[in-house]
Amino acid sequence: MLEDAERKLLRVLFNFFVKNRRMPVWQELTAITGKHRADLIRTLLSLERQQYIVWTRRESPHTVLLIEGWERRERLPARHRITSGSAGISYWTQY
């Protein structure tokens, strides 16, 4: 799971790219997020470690490539398992 800052930055990058068809530069990114450049670098590196982005030339966020634009969901366990074909029919016949 992503931390709050990581999730927000990922959504900012995704939405900025969808709207402008390019990635933001430092000035735009700091203005949008209200974060300092050092904090943004730390968050971008964390997103890269978790394979949400690829950031090859680290001098600018303009070179970020998005792999996924939203947080991955954990696979949820099934609550109810139907073992026979008629087990689910009781809901419709009893209520």
C-alpha positions as CSV (number, residue, x, y, z in Angstrom):
1,M,0.0,0.0,0.0
2,L,1.1,3.5,-0.7
3,E,1.5,6.2,1.9
4,D,-0.7,9.2,1.7
5,A,2.0,11.5,0.1
6,E,2.9,8.8,-2.5
7,R,-0.7,8.2,-3.5
8,K,-1.4,12.0,-3.8
9,L,1.8,12.6,-5.9
10,L,0.9,9.6,-8.2
11,R,-2.5,11.0,-8.8
12,V,-1.1,14.5,-9.4
13,L,1.3,13.2,-12.0
14,F,-1.4,11.1,-13.7
15,N,-4.0,14.0,-13.7
16,F,-1.4,16.5,-14.9
17,F,-0.3,14.2,-17.7
18,V,-3.9,13.5,-18.8
19,K,-4.7,17.2,-18.9
20,N,-1.5,18.6,-20.4
21,R,-0.1,15.6,-22.3
22,R,3.3,16.1,-20.6
23,M,4.8,15.7,-17.2
24,P,5.3,18.8,-14.9
25,V,8.6,20.5,-14.3
26,W,9.8,21.2,-10.7
27,Q,8.2,24.7,-10.5
28,E,4.8,23.4,-11.5
29,L,5.1,20.3,-9.3
30,T,6.0,22.3,-6.2
31,A,3.2,24.8,-6.9
32,I,0.6,22.1,-7.3
33,T,1.6,20.0,-4.3
34,G,2.9,22.7,-1.9
35,K,5.8,20.4,-1.1
36,H,9.5,21.2,-1.2
37,R,11.7,19.7,-3.9
38,A,13.6,17.4,-1.5
39,D,10.3,15.9,-0.3
40,L,9.1,15.4,-3.9
41,I,12.4,13.7,-4.8
42,R,12.1,11.3,-1.8
43,T,8.5,10.5,-2.8
44,L,9.4,10.0,-6.5
45,L,12.2,7.6,-5.5
46,S,9.8,5.7,-3.3
47,L,7.3,5.4,-6.2
48,E,10.1,4.2,-8.4
49,R,11.2,1.5,-5.9
50,Q,7.6,0.3,-5.8
51,Q,7.5,0.2,-9.6
52,Y,4.7,2.8,-10.1
53,I,7.0,5.0,-12.2
54,V,10.3,5.0,-14.1
55,W,12.5,8.0,-13.5
56,T,15.7,7.6,-15.6
57,R,17.1,11.2,-15.7
58,R,16.6,12.4,-12.1
59,E,17.3,16.1,-12.7
60,S,13.7,16.8,-13.7
61,P,10.3,15.2,-13.0
62,H,9.6,16.0,-16.7
63,T,11.3,12.7,-17.5
64,V,9.0,10.5,-15.3
65,L,7.2,7.7,-17.1
66,L,4.0,6.4,-15.4
67,I,3.6,2.6,-15.2
68,E,0.4,2.8,-13.1
69,G,-1.6,5.9,-12.4
70,W,-3.4,4.6,-9.3
71,E,-2.7,2.4,-6.3
72,R,-2.8,-1.3,-6.7
73,R,-5.5,-3.1,-4.9
74,E,-4.8,-6.0,-2.7
75,R,-6.6,-9.2,-3.6
76,L,-9.5,-9.6,-1.2
77,P,-10.4,-13.0,0.1
78,A,-13.8,-14.4,-0.9
79,R,-16.4,-14.1,1.8
80,H,-18.7,-16.8,0.8
81,R,-17.9,-19.9,-1.2
82,I,-20.7,-21.7,-2.8
83,T,-20.0,-25.4,-2.8
84,S,-23.0,-26.7,-4.6
85,G,-25.1,-25.2,-7.4
86,S,-28.2,-24.7,-5.3
87,A,-26.6,-23.1,-2.3
88,G,-27.0,-19.5,-3.6
89,I,-30.7,-20.0,-4.5
90,S,-31.9,-19.8,-0.9
91,Y,-31.6,-16.0,-1.0
92,W,-34.1,-15.7,-3.8
93,T,-36.5,-18.4,-2.4
94,Q,-36.5,-17.6,1.3
95,Y,-36.8,-13.8,1.3
